[in-house]
Amino acid sequence: MPSTSGTVNKDLQAERDKCTFNNEEFTLWWVGGETKLKEKRFREDFFLNDPELQEKVPLHFLSHKELYEESVRKATVAFRKVRKMNEMGQDGVDNYSALLGGLLGTGILKQGNPLTVHYVMFLPAILGHGTPEQQAEWFGRAWNCEIIGTYAQTELGHGTFLRGLETTATYDERTKEFVLHSPTLTAYKWWPGGLAQTANYCVVMAQLYSKGQCHGIQPFIVQLRDEESHVPMKGITIGDIGNKLGMNGVNNGFLGFDHVRIPRKNMLMKNAKLLEDGTFVKPPSQALTYGTMMFVRVVICRDMAAYLSKAVTIAVRYSAVRRQSHINPDQPEVQVIDHLTQQYKLFPALAKSIIFKLTSDNLWDMYNQVTSELDKGDLERLPELHAIACCLKAITTADAAAGVELCRMACGGHGYMTCSNFYGTYGMVTAACTYEGENTVLLLQTARYLMKAWQQAQRGQELVPTVQYLARFLSSKNRRMDWDESIGGIVRALQTVAAGKLRLAAEHIEQRQKRGATLEEATNQTSIELARTADAHCRAFLVQSGCEMIEKGCATASPELAKVLRTIYHLYAYDEALKSLGDLLRFTTISESDINRLQAKLEDALTELRPNAVGIVDSFDLPDDVLGSPLGAYDGNVYERLYEEAKKSPLNQEPVNQSFHMYLKPFMKSSL
């Protein structure tokens, strides 16, 4: 159980006393069994109790430079401890995942880890793009951190639109070398984590030129800094991009090339190849080039669930401690959590954090299955994985950002304080709305896939699982589905919404083409509809996936826990349906009385969850150091902890600040 400083706030203890299920049973289900829970708690104790990883001064009081240096210090300490765990027999990829993820990792490095991109993108890029020979040369050194890498794709002038990247890699047949060059300022790489001062190697995505032809974006390994002195290599311009809304420990940088030469073997050639004479050999599928991005998008979905669970835990515990206003005027002020409006702010976000985590587990299994098929040369399900990963990344990041902000506002003025950790958490999740594909662009990529699936459905072709609902929609004689308020009915209704939007978008593209627009122009003119279609498709998938994963958990759960899990899921489904009312009115026969019943069901679900809200967030098993918030500490001593945090301000380290003598006193004594 998370740490406590001694006496537990009486209101918070009362919440725990009325919990109707066993916390440990929920936690075991949540983390994946007894072995995983034991490993998790050992790992947290091993890291969080190390004095070298304790926060001596809150990061928000440090300068940008000091914050980065402290982040590097902590990162090196943390990864040395991972090696120590390996020596102790406590090895495994879970140690790295925990240290790089949105829970333990951000508990230690609250503004992000400067080595994250090394592990999450540089190493996977070598595995995903490198030949066995290249992996043998680079992977071992990188895994042992003998070299530190990053992944440079985004440029000052281009991000999600990869074909627009300007960095060039021109093959010199005479010397068997590539010449990397940044022809313009906008061609400078911009944003890669760890690039500014941390990394000495990089996987660079650049336009490949040979024999006077451009062969598109390809990956190259480039040395950025000398391995001993860390001085930038000749022709390399490199630096830090400056302060950001969040993630200021990540060390994002810029990178320019001035005719930098690298050997031919430094082009990663597992997929596309360039022969010695400059002949280009295409990959089996262009999508293979983007495998690293798909992996990262899967990881992002899992992290969004983690960040949202932290925000919800903080807000739920605080709402149980904080008393505000009267419900009955002749009775004392009630806990904020007793207000139905507060429950409506927090409980759907709580449900989302759970559904997002379960769906990310589902997506992870799908990713591993498709990856194993790719290794056998089977590319059939690659487009489906790409489409669902794109829209899930877009929806989970957008919803997590909105959820964290809602939790902050639910905590009133105290939530606005940096020490509450909503600011830091929001900085993490809102950044994810843009990196690894800007969300609107990703939705349009999913929509492009859906348009192809729609055409397949019209031709009667067999459809992959995530779009099979299109066939049912086409076979239906009714343009509007009969409303069914069961959970299965809500899933079908949301799928009908997605299919109906897709049909209309396809018709509107066709109509615009008939009026003289090109296919590309017609698609752009219909892009609002297409993005909304992809959004609807993703939300239907989340509701369906959530239902399947919850029922899977309920199959082995106690009746008490199964009841709570189903209530969580029902709330999620009702909330998604009520937020889609306009679409349900368009594409189903839902009536005003149906809507009233749906609203009543949502309110009943809130009431059912109320006694167990604290129990549920306790079951996430998040230590206080991971939450990093006086508002959400396990003991509920909010006000004492807030006061202790306030005393840490540098302005409180002396009774009179020098500005009084330098500026205020002369101003106050002068005659105006």
C-alpha positions as CSV (number, residue, x, y, z in Angstrom):
1,M,0.0,0.0,0.0
2,P,1.3,3.6,-0.7
3,S,3.2,5.3,2.0
4,T,1.5,7.3,4.8
5,S,3.0,9.8,7.2
6,G,1.1,8.5,10.2
7,T,-2.4,9.7,11.0
8,V,-4.8,9.3,8.1
9,N,-7.5,12.0,7.5
10,K,-10.7,10.8,9.1
11,D,-12.8,11.5,6.0
12,L,-10.5,9.6,3.8
13,Q,-10.4,6.7,6.3
14,A,-14.2,6.6,6.4
15,E,-14.2,6.3,2.6
16,R,-11.9,3.3,2.8
17,D,-14.0,1.7,5.5
18,K,-17.1,1.7,3.3
19,C,-15.4,0.2,0.2
20,T,-17.4,-2.9,-0.9
21,F,-14.6,-4.9,-2.6
22,N,-11.1,-6.1,-1.8
23,N,-8.5,-3.6,-2.8
24,E,-5.8,-6.2,-3.2
25,E,-7.9,-8.2,-5.6
26,F,-8.5,-5.2,-7.8
27,T,-4.8,-4.4,-7.7
28,L,-3.8,-7.9,-8.7
29,W,-6.1,-7.8,-11.7
30,W,-4.9,-4.3,-12.5
31,V,-1.2,-5.1,-12.6
32,G,-1.4,-8.6,-14.0
33,G,-1.1,-11.0,-11.1
34,E,0.8,-11.7,-8.0
35,T,4.2,-12.0,-9.6
36,K,3.8,-8.7,-11.4
37,L,2.6,-6.9,-8.2
38,K,5.5,-8.3,-6.2
39,E,8.0,-7.1,-8.8
40,K,6.3,-3.7,-9.0
41,R,6.4,-3.1,-5.3
42,F,10.0,-4.3,-5.0
43,R,11.0,-2.0,-7.9
44,E,9.2,1.1,-6.4
45,D,10.8,0.5,-3.0
46,F,14.2,0.0,-4.6
47,F,14.0,3.3,-6.5
48,L,11.9,5.6,-4.5
49,N,13.7,5.1,-1.2
50,D,17.2,5.7,-2.7
51,P,18.5,9.1,-1.2
52,E,20.2,9.8,-4.6
53,L,16.8,9.9,-6.3
54,Q,15.1,12.1,-3.7
55,E,14.1,15.6,-4.8
56,K,16.3,18.1,-2.7
57,V,14.7,21.2,-4.1
58,P,11.4,21.2,-6.1
59,L,12.2,21.3,-9.8
60,H,10.0,24.3,-10.4
61,F,12.4,26.4,-8.4
62,L,15.4,25.5,-10.6
63,S,16.6,27.2,-13.8
64,H,16.2,25.5,-17.2
65,K,19.9,24.6,-17.1
66,E,19.8,23.3,-13.5
67,L,16.7,21.3,-14.2
68,Y,18.4,19.5,-17.2
69,E,21.5,18.8,-15.2
70,E,19.5,17.4,-12.3
71,S,17.5,15.2,-14.8
72,V,20.7,13.8,-16.3
73,R,22.1,13.1,-12.8
74,K,18.9,11.2,-11.8
75,A,18.6,9.4,-15.1
76,T,22.2,8.0,-14.8
77,V,21.6,7.0,-11.2
78,A,18.3,5.3,-12.1
79,F,19.7,3.3,-15.0
80,R,22.7,2.2,-12.9
81,K,20.1,0.8,-10.5
82,V,18.5,-1.1,-13.3
83,R,21.8,-2.8,-14.0
84,K,22.1,-3.5,-10.2
85,M,18.6,-5.1,-10.4
86,N,19.8,-7.3,-13.2
87,E,22.8,-8.4,-11.2
88,M,20.4,-9.2,-8.3
89,G,18.3,-11.4,-10.6
90,Q,15.5,-8.9,-10.7
91,D,16.0,-8.4,-14.5
92,G,13.5,-8.0,-17.2
93,V,12.1,-5.4,-19.7
94,D,9.5,-4.3,-17.1
95,N,12.2,-2.5,-15.2
96,Y,12.9,-0.3,-18.3
97,S,9.3,0.1,-19.1
98,A,8.5,1.3,-15.6
99,L,11.4,3.7,-15.5
100,L,10.5,5.2,-18.9
101,G,6.7,5.2,-18.4
102,G,4.2,7.6,-16.9
103,L,4.2,6.2,-13.4
104,L,7.4,5.3,-11.7
105,G,9.5,7.1,-14.3
106,T,7.8,10.4,-13.8
107,G,7.8,9.9,-10.1
108,I,11.6,10.0,-10.2
109,L,12.0,12.4,-13.2
110,K,9.0,14.7,-13.0
111,Q,10.0,16.8,-16.0
112,G,10.8,13.8,-18.2
113,N,13.9,11.6,-18.8
114,P,16.6,12.7,-21.2
115,L,17.3,9.1,-22.0
116,T,13.7,8.1,-23.0
117,V,14.2,8.5,-26.7
118,H,17.4,6.4,-26.6
119,Y,15.4,3.5,-25.2
120,V,12.0,4.1,-26.8
121,M,13.1,5.1,-30.3
122,F,16.8,4.8,-31.0
123,L,17.0,1.1,-29.9
124,P,13.7,0.1,-31.6
125,A,14.8,1.9,-34.8
126,I,18.0,-0.2,-35.0
127,L,16.0,-3.3,-34.5
128,G,13.2,-2.3,-36.8
129,H,15.3,-0.9,-39.6
130,G,18.8,-2.5,-39.2
131,T,20.1,-5.6,-40.9
132,P,21.4,-8.4,-38.6
133,E,24.9,-7.1,-39.3
134,Q,23.9,-3.5,-38.4
135,Q,22.2,-4.7,-35.3
136,A,25.3,-6.6,-34.3
137,E,27.4,-3.4,-34.8
138,W,25.1,-0.9,-33.1
139,F,22.6,-2.5,-30.8
140,G,24.9,-4.0,-28.1
141,R,26.8,-0.7,-27.7
142,A,23.5,1.2,-27.5
143,W,21.9,-1.2,-25.1
144,N,24.9,-0.9,-22.7
145,C,24.8,2.9,-23.1
146,E,28.3,2.9,-24.4
147,I,26.7,5.3,-26.9
148,I,23.6,7.4,-26.4
149,G,21.2,7.9,-29.3
150,T,18.1,9.8,-30.3
151,Y,15.8,9.8,-33.3
152,A,15.7,12.9,-35.5
153,Q,12.7,13.1,-37.8
154,T,10.7,16.3,-37.2
155,E,12.2,19.4,-38.7
156,L,11.7,23.1,-38.0
157,G,9.5,23.4,-41.1
158,H,7.9,19.9,-41.2
159,G,6.6,17.4,-38.7
160,T,3.8,14.9,-39.4
161,F,4.0,15.4,-43.2
162,L,7.0,13.1,-43.6
163,R,7.2,13.5,-47.4
164,G,7.9,17.2,-46.9
165,L,11.1,16.7,-44.9
166,E,14.0,18.6,-46.4
167,T,17.2,17.0,-44.9
168,T,19.0,15.2,-47.8
169,A,21.3,12.2,-47.8
170,T,23.0,12.2,-51.3
171,Y,25.0,9.1,-52.2
172,D,28.5,9.6,-53.5
173,E,29.3,6.6,-55.7
174,R,33.0,7.5,-55.9
175,T,33.6,7.3,-52.1
176,K,30.7,5.0,-51.2
177,E,29.5,7.6,-48.7
178,F,26.3,9.6,-48.0
179,V,26.5,13.3,-47.7
180,L,23.9,14.6,-45.2
181,H,22.9,18.3,-45.6
182,S,20.4,20.8,-44.3
183,P,19.7,23.0,-47.4
184,T,17.6,25.5,-45.5
185,L,16.9,26.7,-41.9
186,T,13.6,24.9,-42.0
187,A,15.4,21.6,-42.7
188,Y,17.1,21.7,-39.3
189,K,15.9,18.8,-37.1
190,W,13.8,20.2,-34.3
191,W,12.3,18.5,-31.2
192,P,14.2,15.2,-30.7
193,G,14.4,14.3,-27.1
194,G,18.0,14.0,-25.7
195,L,19.4,15.7,-28.9
196,A,20.6,19.0,-27.4
197,Q,23.3,17.9,-25.0
198,T,22.7,14.2,-24.1
199,A,23.0,12.0,-27.3
200,N,26.2,11.4,-29.3
201,Y,24.5,9.3,-32.0
202,C,21.3,9.6,-33.9
203,V,19.0,7.8,-36.3
204,V,18.3,10.6,-38.9
205,M,15.4,10.4,-41.3
206,A,16.4,12.0,-44.6
207,Q,15.5,12.1,-48.3
208,L,17.7,9.7,-50.0
209,Y,19.2,10.7,-53.4
210,S,21.2,8.5,-55.7
211,K,21.8,8.5,-59.4
212,G,20.0,11.9,-59.5
213,Q,16.8,10.5,-58.2
214,C,15.0,10.9,-54.8
215,H,14.0,7.7,-53.2
216,G,12.0,9.1,-50.3
217,I,12.6,9.1,-46.5
218,Q,15.2,6.6,-45.2
219,P,16.9,6.1,-41.8
220,F,20.6,6.7,-41.3
221,I,22.9,6.4,-38.2
222,V,24.9,9.5,-37.7
223,Q,27.6,10.3,-35.1
224,L,26.8,13.7,-33.6
225,R,29.5,14.2,-30.9
226,D,33.0,12.8,-30.2
227,E,32.7,9.7,-27.9
228,E,35.4,11.0,-25.5
229,S,35.1,14.8,-25.5
230,H,31.4,15.1,-26.5
231,V,32.3,18.0,-28.8
232,P,30.1,18.2,-31.9
233,M,31.5,16.5,-35.0
234,K,32.6,18.6,-38.0
235,G,29.7,19.9,-39.9
236,I,27.2,19.4,-37.1
237,T,25.3,22.3,-35.6
238,I,23.4,21.3,-32.5
239,G,21.8,22.9,-29.4
240,D,18.8,23.2,-27.1
241,I,15.4,24.5,-28.3
242,G,14.6,26.2,-25.0
243,N,11.8,26.0,-22.4
244,K,8.5,24.4,-23.0
245,L,5.1,24.0,-21.3
246,G,6.4,20.7,-19.9
247,M,9.0,17.9,-20.3
248,N,11.9,20.3,-19.7
249,G,14.1,17.5,-18.5
250,V,13.9,15.7,-21.9
251,N,16.6,18.0,-23.5
252,N,14.8,18.6,-26.8
253,G,17.2,19.9,-29.4
254,F,17.9,21.2,-32.9
255,L,20.3,19.7,-35.5
256,G,21.7,21.0,-38.7
257,F,24.1,19.3,-41.2
258,D,26.7,21.0,-43.4
259,H,27.7,18.3,-45.9
260,V,28.4,15.7,-43.3
261,R,29.8,12.4,-44.7
262,I,28.9,9.0,-43.4
263,P,29.8,5.5,-44.8
264,R,27.3,3.6,-46.9
265,K,26.9,1.0,-44.1
266,N,25.3,3.7,-41.9
267,M,22.0,3.6,-43.9
268,L,19.8,1.1,-42.0
269,M,18.9,-1.4,-44.7
270,K,16.6,-4.1,-43.2
271,N,13.7,-2.8,-45.4
272,A,14.9,-0.5,-48.2
273,K,18.5,-1.0,-49.6
274,L,21.0,0.9,-51.6
275,L,23.6,-1.1,-53.5
276,E,27.2,0.0,-53.9
277,D,26.6,1.3,-57.4
278,G,23.7,3.5,-56.1
279,T,20.9,1.3,-57.2
280,F,17.9,1.6,-54.9
281,V,15.9,-1.5,-53.8
282,K,12.4,-0.7,-52.6
283,P,11.1,-2.2,-49.3
284,P,8.2,-4.8,-49.5
285,S,5.9,-2.2,-48.0
286,Q,6.6,1.6,-47.5
287,A,4.7,1.2,-44.2
288,L,7.7,-0.8,-42.8
289,T,9.7,2.4,-42.8
290,Y,7.3,3.8,-40.1
291,G,7.4,0.7,-37.8
292,T,9.2,2.7,-35.0
293,M,6.4,5.3,-35.0
294,M,3.7,2.6,-34.6
295,F,5.6,1.1,-31.6
296,V,5.8,4.5,-30.0
297,R,2.1,5.2,-30.6
298,V,1.2,1.9,-28.8
299,V,3.4,3.0,-25.9
300,I,1.8,6.5,-25.8
301,C,-1.7,5.0,-25.3
302,R,-0.5,3.1,-22.3
303,D,1.2,6.2,-20.9
304,M,-2.0,8.3,-21.3
305,A,-3.9,5.8,-19.1
306,A,-1.1,6.1,-16.5
307,Y,-1.1,9.9,-16.4
308,L,-4.9,10.1,-16.3
309,S,-4.9,7.5,-13.4
310,K,-2.5,9.8,-11.5
311,A,-4.6,12.9,-12.0
312,V,-7.8,11.1,-11.0
313,T,-6.2,9.6,-7.9
314,I,-5.1,13.1,-6.8
315,A,-8.5,14.6,-7.5
316,V,-10.6,11.9,-5.9
317,R,-8.7,11.8,-2.7
318,Y,-8.7,15.6,-2.4
319,S,-12.4,15.6,-3.1
320,A,-13.0,13.2,-0.2
321,V,-10.9,15.4,2.2
322,R,-12.1,18.9,1.0
323,R,-15.4,20.1,2.5
324,Q,-17.3,22.8,0.6
325,S,-20.9,24.1,0.7
326,H,-24.1,22.6,2.1
327,I,-26.5,20.2,0.5
328,N,-28.9,20.5,3.4
329,P,-28.7,24.0,4.9
330,D,-29.1,22.6,8.5
331,Q,-26.2,20.2,8.2
332,P,-22.4,20.7,8.1
333,E,-20.5,21.4,4.9
334,V,-20.2,18.2,2.8
335,Q,-17.3,16.5,1.2
336,V,-16.9,17.9,-2.3
337,I,-17.2,14.4,-3.7
338,D,-20.8,14.3,-2.4
339,H,-21.8,16.9,-5.0
340,L,-23.1,15.1,-8.1
341,T,-21.5,17.6,-10.4
342,Q,-18.1,16.7,-8.8
343,Q,-18.8,13.0,-9.4
344,Y,-19.6,13.8,-13.0
345,K,-16.3,15.6,-13.4
346,L,-14.2,12.8,-11.9
347,F,-15.9,9.4,-12.3
348,P,-16.0,9.3,-16.1
349,A,-12.3,10.3,-16.1
350,L,-11.7,7.5,-13.7
351,A,-13.5,5.1,-16.0
352,K,-11.5,6.4,-19.0
353,S,-8.2,5.8,-17.3
354,I,-9.2,2.1,-16.8
355,I,-10.6,1.6,-20.3
356,F,-7.6,3.3,-21.9
357,K,-5.3,1.0,-20.0
358,L,-7.2,-2.1,-20.9
359,T,-7.5,-1.1,-24.6
360,S,-3.7,-0.3,-24.7
361,D,-3.1,-3.8,-23.5
362,N,-5.3,-5.0,-26.3
363,L,-3.4,-2.9,-28.8
364,W,-0.1,-4.2,-27.5
365,D,-1.2,-7.8,-28.1
366,M,-2.3,-6.7,-31.6
367,Y,1.0,-5.0,-32.3
368,N,3.0,-8.1,-31.2
369,Q,0.9,-10.3,-33.4
370,V,1.3,-8.1,-36.5
371,T,5.0,-7.7,-35.8
372,S,5.5,-11.5,-35.7
373,E,3.5,-11.7,-39.0
374,L,5.7,-9.0,-40.6
375,D,8.8,-11.1,-39.7
376,K,7.3,-13.9,-41.8
377,G,6.6,-11.5,-44.7
378,D,2.9,-11.3,-44.0
379,L,1.8,-7.6,-44.3
380,E,-2.0,-8.2,-44.4
381,R,-2.9,-6.7,-41.0
382,L,-0.3,-3.9,-41.1
383,P,-2.7,-1.3,-42.5
384,E,-5.3,-2.2,-39.8
385,L,-2.8,-1.9,-37.0
386,H,-1.6,1.5,-38.4
387,A,-5.2,2.8,-38.6
388,I,-6.2,1.8,-35.1
389,A,-2.9,2.9,-33.6
390,C,-3.3,6.3,-35.3
391,C,-6.8,7.1,-34.0
392,L,-6.2,5.6,-30.5
393,K,-3.2,7.8,-30.1
394,A,-5.2,10.8,-31.2
395,I,-8.2,10.1,-28.9
396,T,-6.4,8.9,-25.8
397,T,-4.1,11.9,-25.8
398,A,-6.8,14.4,-26.4
399,D,-9.1,12.9,-23.8
400,A,-6.3,12.5,-21.3
401,A,-5.3,16.1,-21.7
402,A,-8.9,17.2,-21.2
403,G,-9.3,14.8,-18.3
404,V,-6.2,16.1,-16.5
405,E,-7.4,19.7,-16.9
406,L,-10.8,18.7,-15.6
407,C,-9.3,17.1,-12.6
408,R,-7.2,20.2,-11.9
409,M,-10.3,22.4,-12.0
410,A,-12.1,20.0,-9.8
411,C,-9.5,20.7,-7.2
412,G,-10.2,24.5,-7.2
413,G,-7.5,26.9,-6.4
414,H,-5.2,24.4,-4.8
415,G,-5.1,22.4,-8.1
416,Y,-3.6,25.5,-9.8
417,M,-0.5,25.2,-7.6
418,T,2.5,23.7,-9.4
419,C,3.1,21.4,-6.4
420,S,-0.3,19.8,-7.0
421,N,1.4,18.1,-10.0
422,F,-1.5,18.8,-12.4
423,Y,0.8,21.3,-14.2
424,G,3.5,18.7,-14.7
425,T,1.1,16.0,-15.7
426,Y,-0.7,18.2,-18.1
427,G,2.6,19.2,-19.7
428,M,3.2,15.5,-20.3
429,V,-0.1,14.6,-21.8
430,T,-0.7,17.7,-23.9
431,A,2.7,17.3,-25.5
432,A,1.6,13.9,-26.7
433,C,-1.3,15.4,-28.6
434,T,1.4,16.7,-31.1
435,Y,4.4,14.4,-31.0
436,E,4.5,11.2,-33.0
437,G,1.8,12.6,-35.3
438,E,-0.4,15.6,-34.8
439,N,-3.8,14.3,-33.8
440,T,-5.9,15.8,-36.7
441,V,-3.5,14.4,-39.2
442,L,-3.6,11.0,-37.5
443,L,-7.4,11.0,-37.6
444,L,-7.3,11.7,-41.3
445,Q,-4.9,8.8,-41.8
446,T,-7.4,6.5,-40.1
447,A,-10.1,8.0,-42.3
448,R,-8.2,7.2,-45.4
449,Y,-8.0,3.6,-44.3
450,L,-11.8,3.6,-43.5
451,M,-12.6,4.8,-47.0
452,K,-10.7,1.8,-48.4
453,A,-12.5,-0.5,-46.0
454,W,-15.9,1.1,-47.1
455,Q,-15.1,0.3,-50.7
456,Q,-14.2,-3.3,-49.7
457,A,-17.5,-3.6,-47.8
458,Q,-19.5,-2.3,-50.8
459,R,-17.8,-5.0,-53.0
460,G,-18.7,-7.7,-50.4
461,Q,-15.1,-8.4,-49.6
462,E,-14.1,-9.9,-46.2
463,L,-13.2,-7.3,-43.6
464,V,-10.7,-7.3,-40.8
465,P,-12.1,-7.4,-37.2
466,T,-11.9,-3.6,-36.4
467,V,-14.2,-2.7,-39.4
468,Q,-16.5,-5.7,-39.7
469,Y,-19.4,-3.6,-38.4
470,L,-19.4,-1.9,-41.9
471,A,-20.8,-5.1,-43.4
472,R,-23.6,-5.2,-40.9
473,F,-24.4,-1.6,-41.6
474,L,-24.6,-2.1,-45.4
475,S,-26.8,-5.2,-45.0
476,S,-29.3,-3.3,-42.9
477,K,-32.4,-2.2,-44.7
478,N,-33.1,0.7,-42.3
479,R,-31.0,3.9,-42.7
480,R,-31.5,4.5,-38.9
481,M,-30.8,1.7,-36.4
482,D,-33.5,0.8,-33.9
483,W,-32.3,2.2,-30.5
484,D,-31.3,-0.5,-27.9
485,E,-30.3,0.8,-24.5
486,S,-28.4,-2.3,-23.5
487,I,-24.6,-2.1,-23.4
488,G,-24.4,-4.3,-26.6
489,G,-26.9,-1.9,-28.1
490,I,-24.8,1.1,-27.3
491,V,-21.7,-0.5,-28.9
492,R,-23.7,-1.2,-32.1
493,A,-25.2,2.3,-32.0
494,L,-21.8,3.9,-31.9
495,Q,-20.6,1.6,-34.7
496,T,-23.6,2.7,-36.7
497,V,-22.7,6.3,-36.1
498,A,-19.2,5.7,-37.4
499,A,-20.5,3.8,-40.4
500,G,-23.2,6.4,-41.1
501,K,-20.6,9.2,-41.0
502,L,-18.4,7.2,-43.3
503,R,-21.2,6.7,-45.8
504,L,-22.0,10.4,-45.9
505,A,-18.3,11.3,-46.2
506,A,-17.9,8.9,-49.2
507,E,-21.0,10.3,-50.8
508,H,-19.9,13.9,-50.3
509,I,-16.5,13.2,-51.8
510,E,-18.2,11.7,-54.9
511,Q,-20.6,14.6,-55.2
512,R,-17.7,17.1,-55.1
513,Q,-15.8,15.2,-57.7
514,K,-18.8,15.3,-60.0
515,R,-18.9,19.1,-59.6
516,G,-15.3,19.2,-60.9
517,A,-13.1,18.8,-57.9
518,T,-10.1,16.4,-58.0
519,L,-10.1,13.5,-55.6
520,E,-7.6,15.3,-53.5
521,E,-9.6,18.6,-53.5
522,A,-12.8,16.7,-52.7
523,T,-11.1,14.9,-49.8
524,N,-9.8,18.2,-48.4
525,Q,-13.3,19.7,-48.7
526,T,-14.7,16.7,-46.8
527,S,-11.8,16.5,-44.2
528,I,-13.9,17.8,-41.2
529,E,-16.3,15.0,-41.8
530,L,-13.5,12.5,-42.3
531,A,-11.8,13.4,-39.0
532,R,-15.1,13.1,-37.2
533,T,-15.6,9.7,-38.8
534,A,-12.3,8.5,-37.5
535,D,-13.1,9.9,-34.1
536,A,-16.4,8.0,-34.0
537,H,-14.8,4.8,-35.3
538,C,-12.2,5.0,-32.5
539,R,-14.7,5.7,-29.8
540,A,-16.8,2.8,-30.9
541,F,-13.7,0.6,-30.8
542,L,-12.9,1.8,-27.3
543,V,-16.4,1.0,-26.0
544,Q,-16.3,-2.4,-27.6
545,S,-12.8,-3.2,-26.5
546,G,-13.5,-2.0,-23.0
547,C,-16.6,-4.2,-22.7
548,E,-14.6,-7.3,-23.9
549,M,-11.7,-6.6,-21.6
550,I,-13.9,-5.9,-18.5
551,E,-15.9,-9.0,-19.0
552,K,-12.7,-11.0,-19.3
553,G,-11.7,-9.6,-15.9
554,C,-15.1,-10.3,-14.4
555,A,-14.9,-14.0,-15.4
556,T,-12.4,-14.6,-12.7
557,A,-13.3,-11.8,-10.2
558,S,-15.3,-12.1,-7.0
559,P,-18.9,-11.0,-7.3
560,E,-18.1,-7.8,-5.4
561,L,-15.3,-6.8,-7.7
562,A,-17.1,-7.8,-10.8
563,K,-20.0,-5.6,-9.9
564,V,-17.7,-2.6,-9.5
565,L,-15.9,-3.3,-12.7
566,R,-19.1,-3.5,-14.7
567,T,-20.4,-0.2,-13.1
568,I,-17.1,1.5,-14.2
569,Y,-17.6,0.2,-17.7
570,H,-21.3,1.0,-17.8
571,L,-20.6,4.6,-16.8
572,Y,-18.0,4.8,-19.6
573,A,-20.5,3.5,-22.2
574,Y,-23.3,5.8,-21.0
575,D,-21.0,8.8,-20.9
576,E,-19.8,8.2,-24.5
577,A,-23.3,7.7,-25.7
578,L,-24.6,10.9,-24.1
579,K,-21.7,12.9,-25.5
580,S,-22.7,11.5,-29.0
581,L,-26.4,12.4,-28.7
582,G,-26.5,14.6,-31.8
583,D,-25.0,11.7,-33.9
584,L,-27.3,9.1,-32.2
585,L,-30.3,11.3,-33.2
586,R,-29.1,11.3,-36.8
587,F,-28.3,7.6,-37.1
588,T,-30.6,5.8,-34.7
589,T,-34.2,6.0,-33.5
590,I,-33.3,7.2,-30.0
591,S,-36.1,9.3,-28.5
592,E,-36.4,11.9,-25.8
593,S,-37.6,9.3,-23.3
594,D,-34.6,7.1,-24.3
595,I,-32.3,10.0,-23.6
596,N,-33.9,10.6,-20.2
597,R,-33.4,6.9,-19.3
598,L,-29.8,7.0,-20.5
599,Q,-29.2,10.1,-18.3
600,A,-30.8,8.4,-15.3
601,K,-28.6,5.3,-15.9
602,L,-25.5,7.5,-15.9
603,E,-26.5,9.2,-12.7
604,D,-27.3,5.8,-11.1
605,A,-23.8,4.6,-12.1
606,L,-22.2,7.7,-10.5
607,T,-24.2,7.0,-7.3
608,E,-23.1,3.3,-7.3
609,L,-19.4,4.3,-7.7
610,R,-19.5,7.0,-5.0
611,P,-18.8,4.6,-2.0
612,N,-16.0,2.9,-3.9
613,A,-14.2,5.9,-5.6
614,V,-11.4,6.1,-3.1
615,G,-11.1,2.3,-3.0
616,I,-10.7,2.2,-6.8
617,V,-7.9,4.8,-6.9
618,D,-6.2,3.2,-3.9
619,S,-6.2,0.0,-5.9
620,F,-4.2,1.6,-8.6
621,D,-1.4,1.2,-6.0
622,L,0.3,4.5,-6.7
623,P,3.0,5.5,-4.1
624,D,2.9,9.1,-2.9
625,D,6.3,9.7,-4.6
626,V,4.8,8.7,-8.0
627,L,1.7,10.9,-7.5
628,G,4.0,13.8,-6.4
629,S,1.1,15.8,-5.0
630,P,0.2,17.1,-1.5
631,L,-3.4,17.0,-2.6
632,G,-3.4,13.3,-3.4
633,A,-1.2,11.8,-0.7
634,Y,-2.4,8.5,0.8
635,D,-2.9,9.9,4.3
636,G,-5.1,12.8,3.1
637,N,-3.3,15.4,5.2
638,V,-3.7,17.9,2.4
639,Y,-3.4,21.2,4.3
640,E,-0.3,20.2,6.4
641,R,1.4,19.0,3.2
642,L,0.5,22.1,1.2
643,Y,2.0,24.3,4.0
644,E,5.2,22.2,4.0
645,E,5.5,22.7,0.2
646,A,4.9,26.4,0.5
647,K,7.8,26.7,3.0
648,K,10.2,25.3,0.4
649,S,9.9,28.4,-1.7
650,P,13.3,30.2,-2.0
651,L,11.4,33.4,-1.0
652,N,10.7,31.9,2.4
653,Q,14.4,31.2,3.2
654,E,15.0,34.8,4.4
655,P,12.7,37.1,6.5
656,V,13.3,40.1,4.2
657,N,13.9,39.8,0.5
658,Q,16.6,42.2,-0.9
659,S,14.0,43.7,-3.3
660,F,12.5,45.5,-0.3
661,H,15.7,47.5,0.4
662,M,16.6,47.9,-3.3
663,Y,13.3,48.9,-4.8
664,L,10.3,48.9,-2.4
665,K,11.6,51.0,0.4
666,P,13.1,53.8,-1.8
667,F,9.8,53.8,-3.7
668,M,7.7,54.0,-0.5
669,K,9.8,56.7,1.0
670,S,10.0,58.9,-2.1
671,S,7.5,61.7,-2.5
672,L,5.3,61.0,-5.6
